Amino acid sequence: MALDPNDRRRLAVEFCGLPFNTPLVLLSGCVGFGEEYTRVEGFSNRDAGAVCLKGTTLEPRLGNAPHRVWETPGGMLNSIGLQNPGSRAVIDEILPALDFTETRFFANLSGSTVEEYAELTRRFDDSPIDAMEINISCPNVREGGVLFGNDPEMSHRVVAACRAATAKPLVTKLSPNQTDVAENARRCIEAGTDGLAVVNTFVGMAIDPRTRRPVLGENKGGLSGPAIKPMALLKVHQVYQVARGHHIPIIGQGGVASAEDALEFMIAGASAVGIGTALFYDPLVCVRINEGLAEYARGHDLDRISHLVGTLEIDPDGGQDRGPAGPTVGEDA
C-alpha cells in the first residue's frame, strides 16, 4: 500500500531543524555509505528521514579480525572495528555520488582522541553533509569509542570540541553501557549537542563450546536487535526527562522491527526512530513501518505523527494504589 500525500504529510517531522520525509533513520553501519540497499528492488532512501553513513575515522581503518558478526537469539553481535576508507575518501569520492534530494545524510564520526574528533568535524563541515553524528559509544574498538561514551566529562569534552568546529547540527550517540545515561546526556547538552541518539549497542560475548574460545575476533562486540529493545526503550525514557527541558530531540533506537516498536519509542520521547538490525533480514522494513505509522495516525486522528512524542503516561505512585495484584507464579488463576 503506497502512502498518499496526506499520509506523507502526517509522517513528516523536523529534527534539529532539518525536515525529514518520515521519522525513520537508517542507522550507521547498517547501510554502508548510503548506496548498499539502493540495489534492492523496492527500496528507496526516500522512505527514511535520514541515513547515517558508516562510521568514519580521520585515516583509513582495516577493522577487527574475524569473526566480526555473529547471530544470537533475538539479535546479533558485531565487532566490525570501524573499517572505513578514511575521511578524505568519504568526502571526496562518496559524498558527491549521493542524492541529497532523496533524504538527509549524516556523517558518523569516530576518533581515538578529542583532537581527532575536532579535526574530523572540521573536514565534514566543509562538505555537503546535512549533519554529523558523534560516535562516542562504539563498543568494539580498543581505544576511544565506548571509553569516551562512558565518562560524562570526556563526553562533554568531545562534544565541545566538535561544537567549536562546526555550525552544522551535531547528534551525539550515547552508550548504554554506563551507570547514568541521563547524566551523560545532560553533559552533552551543556557542551552544545543539537540532538541525541539513544542508544548504541550493548556489550556482549559469544563462546564456542567446542574450542572454549570467544567467537568474535576481538572477544566482545555490540549486541543489537529485538533482544535489546526493552532496555533501549527505558534509556530513551530516561534521557527524555533531561532532553525535553532543553528541546533536544532524540533518535530512539534498539531493536525496532515494526510500526509498533517505532510507536513505543516515540511515545517514550523519541522524535525520530532508528532502524538497524532489522534491515539485514528485511530490507523493505521501512516501507512496512511507514505504512503502520500512517495507519496509526489516521486511526488516532493525529494530524502529525510527531504529536505522539513524549506522551507516555506513568502513574506517579508506580501503580501502588491499583488494588491487589494478579496471581503470582505458582498461584491459581
C-alpha positions, 0 to 999 in steps of 0.5 A: 500500500503506497502512502498518499500525500496526506499520509506523507504529510502526517509522517513528516517531522523536523529534527534539529531543524532539518525536515525529514520525509518520515521519522525513520533513520537508517542507522550507521553501519547498517547501510554502508555509505548510503548506496548498499540497499539502493540495489534492492528492488523496492527500496528507496532512501526516500522512505527514511528521514535520514541515513547515517553513513558508516562510521568514519575515522580521520585515516583509513581503518582495516577493522577487527579480525574475524569473526566480526558478526555473529547471530544470537537469539533475538539479535546479533553481535558485531565487532566490525572495528570501524573499517572505513576508507578514511575521511578524505575518501568519504568526502571526496569520492562518496559524498558527491555520488549521493542524492541529497534530494532523496533524504538527509545524510549524516556523517558518523564520526569516530576518533581515538582522541578529542583532537581527532574528533575536532579535526574530523568535524572540521573536514565534514563541515566543509562538505555537503553533509546535512549533519554529523553524528558523534560516535562516542559509544562504539563498543568494539574498538580498543581505544576511544569509542565506548571509553569516551561514551562512558565518562560524562566529562570526556563526553562533554569534552568531545562534544565541545570540541566538535561544537567549536568546529562546526555550525552544522547540527551535531547528534551525539550517540550515547552508550548504554553501557554506563551507570547514568545515561541521563547524566551523560546526556545532560553533559552533552547538552551543556557542551552544545549537542543539537540532538541525541541518539539513544542508544548504541549497542550493548556489550556482549560475548559469544563462546564456542563450546567446542574450542572454549574460545570467544567467537568474535575476533576481538572477544566482545562486540555490540549486541543489537536487535529485538533482544535489546529493545526493552532496555533501549526503550527505558534509556530513551525514557530516561534521557527524555526527562533531561532532553525535553527541558532543553528541546533536544530531540532524540533518535530512539533506537534498539531493536525496532522491527515494526510500526509498533516498536517505532510507536513505543519509542516515540511515545517514550520521547523519541522524535525520530526512530532508528532502524538497524538490525532489522534491515539485514533480514528485511530490507523493505522494513521501512516501507512496512513501518511507514505504512503502520505509522500512517495507519496509526495516525489516521486511526488516532486522528493525529494530524502529525505523527510527531504529536505522539512524542513524549506522551507516555503516561506513568502513574506517579505512585508506580501503580501502588494504589491499583488494588491487589495484584494478579496471581503470582507464579505458582498461584491459581488463576 
